[in-house]
Amino acid sequence: TVARCIVRLVDITSGEVLIDGVDLARLREGELRPYRRQVQIVFQDPYRSLNPRRTVGQSIIEGPMNFGLSRREALDRAARLLEVVGLSADALDRFPHQFSGGQRQRICIARALAMEPAILIADEAVSALDVSVQAQVLALLDEVRRRFDLAMLFITHDLRVAAQICDRIMVMWHGQVVEEGPTDRVFAQPAHEYTRRLLAAAPGRHAFGAERREAGDHV
């Protein structure tokens, strides 16, 4: 719900959605349009995120063309981005059912990047994938974040994933933020009781710090 509110797929009933000091929640549709390309989202379920009747190329080029790019330019960009996410350009002419779940999520990442956003929201982006594929997609998200200098909001229920990929953690409980801070501090010295319960219930929680030290820089 948080992700959908940020990208205005759901209208909020109270509060603000501030990007560069502008409250997106108060903008009319026409005023919102310039900001839509700045914030892109990769959804949880790659099987439902792509139109089965459209080729991969059609899905990727739609957004850029809606913002003025020619079809040729949009296709060239799509081909380059497919290479970035680890797929060949011939995927442009294929349909979603011809790809695995991990490959579909890579396509969804390419589609988001095609808009040249400043902010990428990954909404439980690996939770629907096989464990063997999750690490690959996480590594890809970190790679594109660095390569394209993106801010990334990574939404997850998996604390091990959060420990591995996030610089800062925001803990929500019943729709409210109850704790926020650097990942190392939140995991080592949780201030809120709910955070402490989450960490106590997380499998492998004692390895969180080691995983972060091995991973180096994070999102």
N, CA, C and O of each residue as an XYZ file, in Angstrom:
876
protein
N       0.827     -1.201      0.000
C       0.000      0.000      0.000
C       0.866      1.259      0.000
O       0.552      2.232     -0.685
N       1.944      1.238      0.760
C       2.837      2.399      0.806
C       3.369      2.708     -0.588
O       3.361      3.858     -1.028
N       3.831      1.672     -1.276
C       4.380      1.872     -2.619
C       3.322      2.427     -3.561
O       3.599      3.341     -4.338
N       2.130      1.890     -3.497
C       1.059      2.339     -4.389
C       0.645      3.773     -4.088
O       0.258      4.513     -4.992
N       0.725      4.162     -2.828
C       0.423      5.555     -2.480
C       1.487      6.499     -3.033
O       1.167      7.582     -3.523
N       2.744      6.090     -2.956
C       3.827      6.953     -3.424
C       3.702      7.229     -4.913
O       3.924      8.354     -5.361
N       3.345      6.199     -5.685
C       3.228      6.379     -7.138
C       1.808      6.784     -7.547
O       1.493      6.839     -8.736
N       0.965      7.062     -6.569
C      -0.394      7.554     -6.796
C      -1.282      6.557     -7.546
O      -2.166      6.956     -8.304
N      -1.043      5.261     -7.330
C      -2.009      4.264     -7.779
C      -3.159      4.187     -6.786
O      -4.260      3.744     -7.117
N      -2.881      4.630     -5.558
C      -3.889      4.740     -4.506
C      -3.777      6.142     -3.931
O      -2.675      6.599     -3.630
N      -4.895      6.826     -3.773
C      -4.886      8.163     -3.179
C      -4.891      8.056     -1.658
O      -5.657      7.281     -1.087
N      -4.040      8.831     -1.013
C      -3.975      8.795      0.440
C      -5.100      9.633      1.035
O      -5.593     10.567      0.403
N      -5.500      9.292      2.253
C      -6.563     10.032      2.939
C      -5.996     11.095      3.875
O      -6.701     12.029      4.257
N      -4.724     10.955      4.245
C      -4.076     11.964      5.086
C      -2.571     11.857      4.891
O      -2.067     10.860      4.375
N      -1.862     12.897      5.313
C      -0.412     12.896      5.187
C       0.061     13.486      3.877
O      -0.717     14.085      3.135
N       1.349     13.311      3.595
C       1.977     13.900      2.414
C       2.867     12.874      1.721
O       3.355     11.927      2.339
N       3.066     13.086      0.423
C       4.048     12.320     -0.350
C       4.984     13.349     -0.967
O       4.697     13.897     -2.031
N       6.098     13.609     -0.303
C       6.990     14.694     -0.705
C       8.166     14.175     -1.524
O       8.881     13.267     -1.100
N       8.353     14.760     -2.690
C       9.525     14.496     -3.518
C      10.080     15.847     -3.947
O       9.410     16.616     -4.636
N      11.304     16.124     -3.536
C      11.923     17.425     -3.801
C      11.041     18.572     -3.318
O      10.955     19.618     -3.961
N      10.391     18.360     -2.182
C       9.569     19.401     -1.586
C       8.182     19.543     -2.169
O       7.407     20.383     -1.712
N       7.846     18.736     -3.177
C       6.526     18.801     -3.814
C       5.660     17.669     -3.270
O       6.076     16.510     -3.255
N       4.451     18.014     -2.823
C       3.524     17.020     -2.292
C       2.737     16.398     -3.440
O       1.789     17.001     -3.945
N       3.128     15.198     -3.850
C       2.468     14.530     -4.968
C       1.013     14.204     -4.666
O       0.193     14.102     -5.578
N       0.698     14.042     -3.398
C      -0.667     13.671     -3.027
C      -1.666     14.776     -3.331
O      -2.865     14.514     -3.429
N      -1.193     16.001     -3.481
C      -2.098     17.129     -3.705
C      -2.159     17.546     -5.174
O      -2.895     18.470     -5.518
N      -1.409     16.891     -6.033
C      -1.362     17.289     -7.438
C      -2.515     16.694     -8.230
O      -2.926     15.556     -8.004
N      -3.031     17.495     -9.173
C      -4.008     16.966    -10.126
C      -3.279     16.098    -11.141
O      -2.051     16.119    -11.224
N      -4.043     15.339    -11.908
C      -3.439     14.395    -12.846
C      -2.493     15.085    -13.818
O      -1.400     14.583    -14.079
N      -2.900     16.225    -14.355
C      -2.044     16.940    -15.291
C      -0.759     17.428    -14.653
O       0.300     17.405    -15.279
N      -0.851     17.869    -13.405
C       0.332     18.334    -12.677
C       1.235     17.172    -12.277
O       2.447     17.336    -12.135
N       0.634     16.001    -12.098
C       1.371     14.829    -11.640
C       2.216     14.201    -12.743
O       3.220     13.545    -12.467
N       1.809     14.402    -13.973
C       2.444     13.708    -15.100
C       3.976     13.819    -15.128
O       4.639     12.798    -15.310
N       4.567     15.012    -14.956
C       6.037     15.090    -15.001
C       6.723     14.249    -13.928
O       7.872     13.843    -14.101
N       6.023     13.983    -12.815
C       6.630     13.230    -11.726
C       6.490     11.724    -11.912
O       7.203     10.948    -11.275
N       5.576     11.311    -12.778
C       5.337      9.876    -12.952
C       6.572      9.164    -13.480
O       6.844      8.027    -13.096
N       7.306      9.811    -14.339
C       8.497      9.156    -14.875
C       9.630      9.136    -13.854
O      10.538      8.312    -13.957
N       9.587     10.031    -12.874
C      10.662     10.104    -11.883
C      10.619      8.959    -10.880
O      11.645      8.568    -10.323
N       9.420      8.425    -10.656
C       9.255      7.366     -9.659
C       8.664      6.143    -10.346
O       7.527      6.177    -10.817
N       9.432      5.069    -10.403
C       8.983      3.834    -11.036
C       8.986      2.706    -10.009
O       9.697      2.758     -9.006
N       8.174      1.684    -10.283
C       7.980      0.612     -9.314
C       8.144     -0.749     -9.977
O       7.720     -0.961    -11.113
N       8.765     -1.660     -9.244
C       8.835     -3.070     -9.628
C       7.972     -3.829     -8.630
O       8.269     -3.855     -7.435
N       6.904     -4.446     -9.124
C       5.928     -5.081     -8.243
C       6.384     -6.471     -7.796
O       7.361     -7.023     -8.301
N       5.648     -7.007     -6.840
C       5.989     -8.289     -6.236
C       5.856     -9.461     -7.199
O       6.737    -10.319     -7.257
N       4.775     -9.503     -7.947
C       4.450    -10.689     -8.741
C       4.804    -10.481    -10.209
O       4.079     -9.782    -10.917
N       5.894    -11.067    -10.679
C       6.275    -10.871    -12.089
C       5.332    -11.560    -13.062
O       5.338    -11.262    -14.256
N       4.517    -12.488    -12.548
C       3.598    -13.210    -13.425
C       2.367    -12.376    -13.767
O       1.710    -12.616    -14.780
N       2.060    -11.403    -12.927
C       0.895    -10.550    -13.190
C       1.279     -9.133    -13.586
O       0.408     -8.313    -13.879
N       2.558     -8.841    -13.597
C       3.010     -7.474    -13.862
C       3.158     -7.156    -15.340
O       3.279     -5.990    -15.718
N       3.149     -8.187    -16.179
C       3.321     -7.988    -17.621
C       2.069     -8.434    -18.357
O       1.497     -9.480    -18.050
N       1.645     -7.633    -19.333
C       0.476     -7.961    -20.142
C       0.796     -9.176    -21.017
O       1.701     -9.108    -21.849
N       0.068    -10.290    -20.842
C       0.398    -11.503    -21.605
C       0.165    -11.371    -23.097
O       0.691    -12.168    -23.874
N      -0.620    -10.374    -23.517
C      -0.924    -10.194    -24.936
C       0.062     -9.266    -25.640
O      -0.013     -9.070    -26.853
N       0.972     -8.706    -24.878
C       1.962     -7.801    -25.463
C       3.337     -8.438    -25.442
O       3.686     -9.166    -24.512
N       4.109     -8.158    -26.472
C       5.494     -8.608    -26.443
C       6.254     -7.826    -25.377
O       5.806     -6.779    -24.909
N       7.395     -8.353    -25.013
C       8.243     -7.669    -24.043
C       8.595     -6.265    -24.534
O       8.573     -5.304    -23.765
N       8.916     -6.161    -25.809
C       9.255     -4.856    -26.369
C       8.120     -3.860    -26.257
O       8.341     -2.702    -25.903
N       6.906     -4.299    -26.556
C       5.751     -3.406    -26.458
C       5.556     -2.908    -25.032
O       5.218     -1.745    -24.814
N       5.770     -3.793    -24.064
C       5.604     -3.401    -22.659
C       6.651     -2.385    -22.223
O       6.350     -1.466    -21.462
N       7.880     -2.549    -22.703
C       8.959     -1.662    -22.265
C       8.878     -0.289    -22.926
O       9.172      0.721    -22.286
N       8.484     -0.239    -24.196
C       8.534      1.039    -24.919
C       7.312      1.914    -24.687
O       7.336      3.100    -25.016
N       6.247      1.357    -24.128
C       5.011      2.135    -23.982
C       5.232      3.411    -23.177
O       4.833      4.491    -23.610
N       5.864      3.299    -22.009
C       6.072      4.469    -21.162
C       6.917      5.543    -21.818
O       6.488      6.694    -21.891
N       8.119      5.199    -22.302
C       8.945      6.219    -22.956
C       8.259      6.886    -24.146
O       8.421      8.089    -24.354
N       7.494      6.122    -24.929
C       6.798      6.719    -26.068
C       5.704      7.673    -25.606
O       5.443      8.684    -26.258
N       5.065      7.356    -24.483
C       4.053      8.265    -23.939
C       4.658      9.591    -23.493
O       3.954     10.592    -23.360
N       5.975      9.586    -23.263
C       6.658     10.813    -22.853
C       7.504     11.403    -23.975
O       8.426     12.179    -23.724
N       7.187     11.031    -25.217
C       7.764     11.741    -26.354
C       8.871     11.059    -27.111
O       9.319     11.585    -28.129
N       9.337      9.900    -26.657
C      10.396      9.208    -27.378
C       9.818      8.547    -28.632
O       8.703      8.026    -28.605
N      10.567      8.568    -29.714
C      10.109      7.896    -30.933
C      10.159      6.384    -30.727
O      10.850      5.895    -29.832
N       9.430      5.653    -31.553
C       9.411      4.200    -31.434
C      10.817      3.624    -31.602
O      11.216      2.732    -30.853
N      11.561      4.125    -32.572
C      12.906      3.620    -32.812
C      13.814      3.876    -31.609
O      14.563      2.996    -31.184
N      13.737      5.078    -31.075
C      14.557      5.412    -29.910
C      14.165      4.556    -28.707
O      15.020      4.086    -27.956
N      12.857      4.363    -28.541
C      12.378      3.563    -27.412
C      12.820      2.109    -27.537
O      13.194      1.486    -26.543
N      12.779      1.568    -28.749
C      13.221      0.186    -28.967
C      14.721      0.043    -28.734
O      15.173     -0.946    -28.156
N      15.485      1.025    -29.183
C      16.930      0.992    -28.949
C      17.227      1.014    -27.451
O      18.089      0.279    -26.968
N      16.506      1.864    -26.724
C      16.699      1.934    -25.275
C      16.306      0.613    -24.625
O      17.002      0.122    -23.736
N      15.196      0.042    -25.068
C      14.736     -1.229    -24.506
C      15.758     -2.337    -24.728
O      16.025     -3.131    -23.826
N      16.328     -2.388    -25.927
C      17.331     -3.414    -26.232
C      18.556     -3.264    -25.329
O      19.089     -4.254    -24.830
N      18.995     -2.029    -25.123
C      20.156     -1.787    -24.258
C      19.864     -2.214    -22.821
O      20.709     -2.813    -22.156
N      18.664     -1.900    -22.357
C      18.325     -2.212    -20.974
C      18.135     -3.704    -20.759
O      18.432     -4.211    -19.677
N      17.651     -4.409    -21.754
C      17.561     -5.861    -21.630
C      18.947     -6.465    -21.447
O      19.129     -7.405    -20.673
N      19.912     -5.922    -22.157
C      21.293     -6.379    -21.980
C      21.775     -6.078    -20.560
O      22.466     -6.891    -19.946
N      21.409     -4.910    -20.049
C      21.817     -4.521    -18.696
C      21.290     -5.512    -17.657
O      21.996     -5.858    -16.710
N      20.039     -5.970    -17.840
C      19.437     -6.868    -16.850
C      19.739     -8.336    -17.124
O      19.211     -9.217    -16.446
N      20.581     -8.601    -18.110
C      21.021     -9.969    -18.337
C      20.227    -10.764    -19.344
O      20.287    -11.993    -19.343
N      19.473    -10.082    -20.217
C      18.709    -10.757    -21.264
C      19.158    -10.234    -22.621
O      19.659     -9.115    -22.730
N      18.977    -11.040    -23.643
C      19.385    -10.622    -24.984
C      18.294     -9.780    -25.633
O      17.132     -9.837    -25.231
N      18.675     -9.005    -26.633
C      17.737     -8.101    -27.294
C      16.629     -8.843    -28.031
O      15.582     -8.256    -28.303
N      16.832    -10.126    -28.363
C      15.768    -10.848    -29.070
C      14.560    -11.114    -28.182
O      13.519    -11.560    -28.664
N      14.694    -10.841    -26.883
C      13.546    -10.947    -25.977
C      12.463     -9.931    -26.318
O      11.309    -10.107    -25.930
N      12.818     -8.875    -27.037
C      11.845     -7.838    -27.394
C      10.643     -8.404    -28.134
O       9.527     -7.910    -27.973
N      10.859     -9.433    -28.941
C       9.794     -9.964    -29.789
C       9.099    -11.177    -29.185
O       8.260    -11.801    -29.834
N       9.440    -11.506    -27.967
C       8.832    -12.664    -27.315
C       7.778    -12.213    -26.308
O       7.695    -11.036    -25.955
N       6.973    -13.180    -25.854
C       5.881    -12.892    -24.927
C       6.244    -13.353    -23.512
O       7.093    -14.228    -23.343
N       5.602    -12.763    -22.494
C       5.958    -13.079    -21.107
C       5.934    -14.565    -20.766
O       6.762    -15.028    -19.982
N       4.990    -15.327    -21.345
C       4.885    -16.738    -20.971
C       6.106    -17.549    -21.391
O       6.271    -18.692    -20.964
N       6.949    -16.970    -22.212
C       8.150    -17.663    -22.675
C       9.339    -17.486    -21.727
O      10.447    -17.938    -22.018
N       9.099    -16.828    -20.594
C      10.182    -16.546    -19.655
C       9.868    -17.114    -18.273
O       8.706    -17.287    -17.907
N      10.917    -17.400    -17.520
C      10.762    -17.836    -16.131
C      10.396    -16.644    -15.248
O      10.413    -15.498    -15.698
N      10.065    -16.925    -13.986
C       9.719    -15.843    -13.070
C      10.854    -14.863    -12.862
O      10.639    -13.651    -12.849
N      12.064    -15.380    -12.701
C      13.211    -14.496    -12.528
C      13.477    -13.638    -13.746
O      13.827    -12.465    -13.625
N      13.309    -14.231    -14.930
C      13.500    -13.468    -16.167
C      12.424    -12.401    -16.315
O      12.705    -11.291    -16.767
N      11.206    -12.731    -15.941
C      10.122    -11.739    -16.018
C      10.405    -10.556    -15.090
O      10.141     -9.405    -15.437
N      10.942    -10.853    -13.916
C      11.243     -9.744    -13.010
C      12.370     -8.879    -13.570
O      12.379     -7.666    -13.359
N      13.306     -9.479    -14.269
C      14.345     -8.705    -14.939
C      13.731     -7.794    -16.009
O      14.148     -6.648    -16.176
N      12.747     -8.316    -16.721
C      12.042     -7.511    -17.727
C      11.328     -6.340    -17.053
O      11.345     -5.219    -17.562
N      10.701     -6.605    -15.907
C      10.015     -5.533    -15.181
C      10.999     -4.460    -14.718
O      10.669     -3.273    -14.717
N      12.189     -4.868    -14.330
C      13.219     -3.904    -13.947
C      13.627     -3.067    -15.154
O      13.776     -1.850    -15.050
N      13.806     -3.725    -16.301
C      14.152     -2.990    -17.526
C      13.051     -2.003    -17.895
O      13.333     -0.879    -18.310
N      11.799     -2.422    -17.744
C      10.674     -1.529    -18.058
C      10.695     -0.293    -17.161
O      10.453      0.819    -17.630
N      10.982     -0.483    -15.880
C      11.060      0.660    -14.967
C      12.225      1.573    -15.337
O      12.082      2.796    -15.336
N      13.363      0.990    -15.650
C      14.545      1.787    -15.999
C      14.358      2.552    -17.301
O      14.982      3.594    -17.503
N      13.507      2.044    -18.182
C      13.285      2.704    -19.472
C      12.726      4.107    -19.310
O      12.853      4.935    -20.212
N      12.107      4.381    -18.167
C      11.564      5.713    -17.907
C      12.618      6.676    -17.360
O      12.337      7.852    -17.135
N      13.829      6.168    -17.150
C      14.931      6.963    -16.592
C      14.516      7.651    -15.285
O      14.592      8.874    -15.169
N      14.081      6.859    -14.312
C      13.589      7.434    -13.060
C      14.719      7.909    -12.159
O      15.883      7.552    -12.342
N      14.345      8.719    -11.188
C      15.275      9.112    -10.131
C      15.117      8.204     -8.917
O      16.050      8.020     -8.134
N      13.918      7.641     -8.775
C      13.595      6.783     -7.632
C      13.011      5.478     -8.150
O      12.111      5.482     -8.990
N      13.525      4.363     -7.647
C      12.994      3.049     -8.000
C      12.453      2.396     -6.736
O      13.167      2.256     -5.743
N      11.189      1.999     -6.783
C      10.570      1.301     -5.660
C      10.529     -0.187     -5.987
O       9.955     -0.592     -6.999
N      11.137     -0.994     -5.131
C      11.086     -2.449     -5.278
C      10.149     -2.974     -4.195
O      10.531     -3.077     -3.030
N       8.925     -3.303     -4.586
C       7.872     -3.679     -3.640
C       7.826     -5.201     -3.505
O       7.191     -5.883     -4.309
N       8.501     -5.725     -2.485
C       8.599     -7.187     -2.305
C       9.054     -7.843     -3.609
O       8.510     -8.870     -4.013
N      10.039     -7.255     -4.256
C      10.384     -7.616     -5.632
C      10.998     -8.996     -5.789
O      11.108     -9.488     -6.912
N      11.405     -9.641     -4.693
C      11.984    -10.983     -4.820
C      11.197    -12.042     -4.064
O      11.537    -13.223     -4.136
N      10.157    -11.651     -3.344
C       9.467    -12.604     -2.471
C       8.723    -13.688     -3.236
O       8.488    -14.767     -2.691
N       8.341    -13.430     -4.497
C       7.611    -14.428     -5.282
C       8.546    -15.338     -6.077
O       8.084    -16.212     -6.810
N       9.846    -15.139     -5.938
C      10.820    -15.892     -6.723
C      11.406    -17.044     -5.918
O      11.416    -17.017     -4.687
N      11.894    -18.055     -6.631
C      12.600    -19.148     -5.973
C      13.813    -18.599     -5.231
O      14.424    -17.615     -5.648
N      14.145    -19.253     -4.129
C      15.272    -18.792     -3.320
C      16.549    -18.721     -4.149
O      17.359    -17.810     -3.973
N      16.726    -19.677     -5.047
C      17.937    -19.702     -5.866
C      18.038    -18.500     -6.795
O      19.132    -18.122     -7.215
N      16.888    -17.896     -7.117
C      16.853    -16.760     -8.040
C      16.895    -15.434     -7.286
O      17.342    -14.423     -7.828
N      16.434    -15.438     -6.046
C      16.336    -14.196     -5.282
C      17.668    -13.456     -5.203
O      17.722    -12.244     -5.410
N      18.737    -14.184     -4.903
C      20.043    -13.536     -4.747
C      20.489    -12.874     -6.042
O      21.103    -11.808     -6.016
N      20.181    -13.502     -7.181
C      20.564    -12.934     -8.471
C      19.831    -11.622     -8.734
O      20.430    -10.652     -9.198
N      18.531    -11.599     -8.434
C      17.742    -10.394     -8.678
C      18.134     -9.291     -7.694
O      18.168     -8.118     -8.064
N      18.427     -9.656     -6.453
C      18.909     -8.664     -5.487
C      20.216     -8.036     -5.955
O      20.401     -6.822     -5.868
N      21.116     -8.874     -6.449
C      22.388     -8.352     -6.954
C      22.163     -7.432     -8.143
O      22.850     -6.421     -8.291
N      21.199     -7.782     -8.992
C      20.884     -6.937    -10.145
C      20.331     -5.591     -9.700
O      20.731     -4.553    -10.228
N      19.418     -5.594     -8.735
C      18.857     -4.337     -8.239
C      19.953     -3.436     -7.675
O      19.956     -2.228     -7.912
N      20.872     -4.026     -6.936
C      21.974     -3.236     -6.384
C      22.857     -2.697     -7.501
O      23.328     -1.561     -7.437
N      23.079     -3.517     -8.524
C      23.912     -3.088     -9.652
C      23.285     -1.920    -10.405
O      23.969     -0.944    -10.713
N      21.981     -2.013    -10.705
C      21.354     -0.935    -11.480
C      21.213      0.320    -10.629
O      21.255      1.436    -11.149
N      21.046      0.139     -9.330
C      20.984      1.303     -8.446
C      22.278      2.104     -8.528
O      22.253      3.333     -8.594
N      23.392      1.409     -8.524
C      24.690      2.072     -8.614
C      24.919      2.642    -10.020
O      25.334      3.789    -10.182
N      24.645      1.825    -11.011
C      24.947      2.202    -12.395
C      24.178      3.433    -12.833
O      24.717      4.291    -13.531
N      22.907      3.524    -12.421
C      22.061      4.634    -12.858
C      21.870      5.690    -11.771
O      21.068      6.611    -11.928
N      22.610      5.552    -10.668
C      22.586      6.536     -9.581
C      21.164      6.781     -9.088
O      20.698      7.919     -9.034
N      20.484      5.697     -8.731
C      19.093      5.763     -8.307
C      18.979      5.789     -6.790
O      19.806      5.211     -6.084
N      17.953      6.460     -6.298
C      17.495      6.226     -4.938
C      16.556      5.026     -5.003
O      15.754      4.914     -5.930
N      16.653      4.133     -4.027
C      15.814      2.944     -4.061
C      15.086      2.767     -2.732
O      15.688      2.831     -1.659
N      13.780      2.543     -2.830
C      12.971      2.179     -1.675
C      12.674      0.693     -1.802
O      11.953      0.270     -2.706
N      13.233     -0.093     -0.892
C      13.101     -1.545     -0.963
C      12.153     -1.997      0.140
O      12.478     -1.901      1.323
N      10.989     -2.488     -0.248
C       9.967     -2.908      0.709
C      10.029     -4.425      0.851
O       9.946     -5.148     -0.142
N      10.175     -4.906      2.083
C      10.308     -6.343      2.289
C       9.866     -6.730      3.695
O       9.919     -5.930      4.629
N       9.423     -7.994      3.819
C       9.164     -8.580      5.132
C      10.338     -9.450      5.579
O      10.351     -9.954      6.702
N      11.307     -9.619      4.710
C      12.434    -10.512      4.969
C      13.594     -9.706      5.552
O      14.266     -8.966      4.834
N      13.821     -9.852      6.841
C      14.853     -9.058      7.501
C      16.250     -9.421      7.021
O      17.142     -8.573      7.022
N      16.451    -10.663      6.613
C      17.764    -11.047      6.092
C      18.067    -10.265      4.815
O      19.187     -9.792      4.621
N      17.070    -10.134      3.954
C      17.240     -9.357      2.725
C      17.488     -7.891      3.061
O      18.364     -7.254      2.477
N      16.716     -7.361      4.000
C      16.891     -5.959      4.397
C      18.292     -5.714      4.939
O      18.910     -4.692      4.639
N      18.789     -6.649      5.733
C      20.127     -6.500      6.299
C      21.192     -6.494      5.215
O      22.209     -5.812      5.333
N      20.950     -7.254      4.165
C      21.940     -7.395      3.104
C      21.991     -6.183      2.186
O      23.065     -5.811      1.713
N      20.828     -5.554      1.923
C      20.767     -4.598      0.816
C      20.530     -3.151      1.231
O      20.773     -2.239      0.441
N      20.060     -2.924      2.453
C      19.601     -1.570      2.806
C      20.601     -0.805      3.672
O      21.221     -1.367      4.574
N      20.745      0.486      3.378
C      21.548      1.386      4.205
C      20.793      1.815      5.453
O      21.359      1.913      6.542
N      19.494      2.070      5.267
C      18.643      2.523      6.359
C      17.385      1.662      6.390
O      16.939      1.142      5.367
N      16.831      1.529      7.583
C      15.643      0.709      7.797
C      14.532      1.579      8.373
O      14.763      2.400      9.260
N      13.329      1.386      7.855
C      12.137      1.991      8.442
C      11.178      0.851      8.784
O      10.777      0.087      7.906
N      10.819      0.742     10.041
C       9.943     -0.333     10.507
C       8.528      0.207     10.651
O       8.307      1.225     11.307
N       7.568     -0.482     10.032
C       6.167     -0.066     10.111
C       5.342     -1.119     10.851
O       5.557     -2.324     10.719
N       4.404     -0.618     11.624
C       3.516     -1.483     12.400
C       2.116     -0.875     12.366
O       1.918      0.264     12.789
N       1.149     -1.636     11.864
C      -0.221     -1.139     11.721
C      -0.274      0.177     10.949
O      -1.041      1.078     11.286
N       0.555      0.272      9.904
C       0.526      1.448      9.044
C       1.277      2.653      9.571
O       1.260      3.713      8.947
N       1.936      2.509     10.709
C       2.676      3.620     11.303
C       4.170      3.289     11.353
O       4.553      2.144     11.590
N       5.005      4.304     11.128
C       6.444      4.125     11.280
C       6.772      4.151     12.770
O       6.506      5.137     13.457
N       7.352      3.057     13.260
C       7.670      2.986     14.687
C       9.168      3.114     14.953
O       9.584      3.376     16.081
N       9.972      2.926     13.910
C      11.416      3.058     14.096
C      12.076      3.303     12.750
O      11.653      2.765     11.727
N      13.129      4.131     12.765
C      13.855      4.428     11.525
C      15.285      4.788     11.878
O      15.538      5.490     12.857
N      16.220      4.301     11.069
C      17.612      4.635     11.312
C      18.547      3.788     10.480
O      18.093      2.966      9.684
N      19.866      3.974     10.652
C      20.836      3.154      9.939
C      20.609      1.674     10.232
O      20.295      1.304     11.364
N      20.764      0.844      9.232
C      20.461     -0.581      9.374
C      21.248     -1.216     10.513
O      20.681     -1.953     11.320
N      22.543     -0.938     10.589
C      23.363     -1.537     11.645
C      22.837     -1.180     13.029
O      22.780     -2.031     13.916
N      22.452      0.077     13.209
C      21.969      0.503     14.526
C      20.628     -0.131     14.857
O      20.424     -0.605     15.975
N      19.704     -0.145     13.888
C      18.371     -0.703     14.138
C      18.466     -2.179     14.495
O      17.765     -2.646     15.392
N      19.331     -2.918     13.797
C      19.446     -4.343     14.078
C      20.226     -4.624     15.362
O      19.931     -5.592     16.063
N      21.209     -3.797     15.672
C      22.025     -4.035     16.865
C      21.366     -3.501     18.129
O      21.484     -4.100     19.197
N      20.662     -2.361     18.005
C      20.059     -1.724     19.175
C      18.637     -1.260     18.855
O      18.378     -0.057     18.830
N      17.721     -2.183     18.611
C      16.343     -1.792     18.281
C      15.693     -1.046     19.439
O      15.779     -1.466     20.593
N      15.041      0.066     19.113
C      14.457      0.908     20.156
C      13.003      0.561     20.444
O      12.524      0.786     21.555
N      12.296      0.015     19.459
C      10.866     -0.248     19.631
C      10.629     -1.736     19.906
O      11.329     -2.601     19.379
N       9.651     -2.004     20.721
C       9.350     -3.385     21.087
C       8.988     -4.230     19.870
O       9.368     -5.399     19.794
N       8.264     -3.655     18.927
C       7.883     -4.419     17.733
C       9.121     -4.811     16.927
O       9.207     -5.931     16.424
N      10.072     -3.895     16.804
C      11.321     -4.212     16.107
C      12.056     -5.335     16.819
O      12.588     -6.237     16.172
N      12.092     -5.288     18.134
C      12.765     -6.341     18.899
C      12.096     -7.690     18.675
O      12.776     -8.711     18.567
N      10.763     -7.700     18.603
C      10.054     -8.963     18.370
C      10.331     -9.491     16.967
O      10.509    -10.694     16.773
N      10.367     -8.586     15.991
C      10.678     -9.005     14.621
C      12.054     -9.658     14.548
O      12.219    -10.722     13.950
N      13.027     -9.016     15.156
C      14.389     -9.533     15.105
C      14.514    -10.847     15.860
O      15.239    -11.744     15.431
N      13.815    -10.967     16.978
C      13.877    -12.197     17.764
C      13.294    -13.380     16.999
O      13.725    -14.519     17.178
N      12.302    -13.100     16.137
C      11.635    -14.171     15.390
C      12.313    -14.493     14.069
O      11.969    -15.484     13.425
N      13.276    -13.669     13.653
C      13.898    -13.841     12.335
C      14.916    -14.974     12.358
O      15.803    -14.982     13.212
N      14.806    -15.938     11.430
C      15.804    -17.007     11.366
C      17.163    -16.462     10.940
O      17.245    -15.588     10.078
N      18.215    -16.976     11.541
C      19.564    -16.561     11.173
C      19.905    -15.142     11.557
O      20.798    -14.537     10.965
N      19.203    -14.597     12.547
C      19.369    -13.177     12.875
C      20.782    -12.848     13.354
O      21.231    -11.711     13.206
N      21.483    -13.817     13.920
C      22.825    -13.538     14.446
C      23.841    -13.309     13.334
O      24.944    -12.820     13.577
N      23.454    -13.671     12.103
C      24.385    -13.500     10.976
C      24.176    -12.185     10.244
O      24.915    -11.882      9.308
N      23.178    -11.390     10.652
C      22.865    -10.164      9.919
C      24.079     -9.250      9.796
O      24.383     -8.765      8.706
N      24.766     -9.015     10.893
C      25.910     -8.115     10.862
C      27.018     -8.620      9.965
O      27.639     -7.848      9.234
N      27.267     -9.928     10.021
C      28.317    -10.508      9.187
C      27.987    -10.377      7.717
O      28.864    -10.094      6.900
N      26.699    -10.585      7.368
C      26.287    -10.467      5.969
C      26.525     -9.057      5.460
O      26.956     -8.871      4.323
N      26.248     -8.066      6.291
C      26.435     -6.684      5.859
C      27.923     -6.378      5.674
O      28.299     -5.680      4.732
N      28.757     -6.889      6.556
C      30.192     -6.626      6.427
C      30.755     -7.262      5.162
O      31.642     -6.703      4.517
N      30.224     -8.452      4.807
C      30.696     -9.127      3.602
C      30.198     -8.434      2.350
O      30.890     -8.409      1.332
N      28.990     -7.867      2.420
C      28.374     -7.272      1.230
C      28.986     -5.925      0.876
O      28.968     -5.530     -0.289
N      29.533     -5.204      1.869
C      30.130     -3.897      1.574
C      29.081     -2.810      1.542
O      28.297     -2.681      2.483
N      29.048     -2.009      0.460
C      28.099     -0.906      0.344
C      26.717     -1.441      0.037
O      26.562     -2.556     -0.461
N      25.702     -0.623      0.346
C      24.332     -1.099      0.216
C      23.427     -0.031     -0.371
O      23.846      1.083     -0.689
N      22.153     -0.428     -0.500
C      21.134      0.462     -1.046
C      20.634      1.380      0.044
O      19.765      2.216     -0.204
